[in-house]
Amino acid sequence: DVQHFREKAGEEPIKHLKAMLKSAKPKVRARACVALAKVSLLHHDHRVGINPSGKLLQATLGLLEAKVAPSVHRWAVEALMFLTIMPDIKEHLYKEKMSFGSLTSLSESVAKDGGHQSTLQHCMVSALRQMCCPRDKTDEQKRLEQEMDPKQIEQMRQLSNPHGGQPTERADDTTVMKALAAQLARDDATLVV
């Protein structure tokens, strides 16, 4: 539940989830990856403590390449989908020249996971798209950008939510996205799509 992670209330469950990343059981690690990725995405104030580009990303990528049950691969792909929404993660993947391993092997593994193929397909295609294409802007965002500069938009957003709402994500870097697209092609993403 999103409410459990608001401000200080999130510190205790996050501590337990981070401990679960060290579990000997891949299923536990995979579920912890998904939960921490969601918290990082929804609660910017917890990102620094979670450090999604650190152990969380390493655990997620490690599970993608590990010889584990198909359900673990499916959960790891879901964690990757949430992580790749964040521009900082994409930039980290680019700077570290990280490989995603054989995405076709991963896809074949999850295909063995019963009726969950559509979940994998959605998560995998979403993650691949997020790494290669800039986020779509809403019609409202496009209209505002025509009328005001980014600083004015941010000031207006803060004024409309004085209790601190979530900060907006910074824009994706096209250089990073082009490089990630090339890496994904080397890791056989086109075959998966």
Stockholm file with secondary structure:
# STOCKHOLM 1.0

chainA/1-193         DVQHFREKAGEEPIKHLKAMLKSAKPKVRARACVALAKVSLLHHDHRVGINPSGKLLQATLGLLEAKVAPSVHRWAVEALMFLTIMPDIKEHLYKEKMSFGSLTSLSESVAKDGGHQSTLQHCMVSALRQMCCPRDKTDEQKRLEQEMDPKQIEQMRQLSNPHGGQPTERADDTTVMKALAAQLARDDATLVV
#=GR chainA/1-193 SS CGGGGSGGGGHHHHHHHHHHTTCSCHHHHHHHHHHHHHHHHHCGGGHHHHCIIIIIHHHHHHHHHSCCCHHHHHHHHHHHHHHTTSHHHHHHHHHTTCCCCCHHHHHHHHHTSGGGHHHHHHHHHHHHHHHHSCCCCCHHHHHHHHHSCHHHHHHHHHHHCTTCCCCCCCCCCHHHHHHHHHHHHHTTHHHHC
#=GC SS_cons         CGGGGSGGGGHHHHHHHHHHTTCSCHHHHHHHHHHHHHHHHHCGGGHHHHCIIIIIHHHHHHHHHSCCCHHHHHHHHHHHHHHTTSHHHHHHHHHTTCCCCCHHHHHHHHHTSGGGHHHHHHHHHHHHHHHHSCCCCCHHHHHHHHHSCHHHHHHHHHHHCTTCCCCCCCCCCHHHHHHHHHHHHHTTHHHHC
//
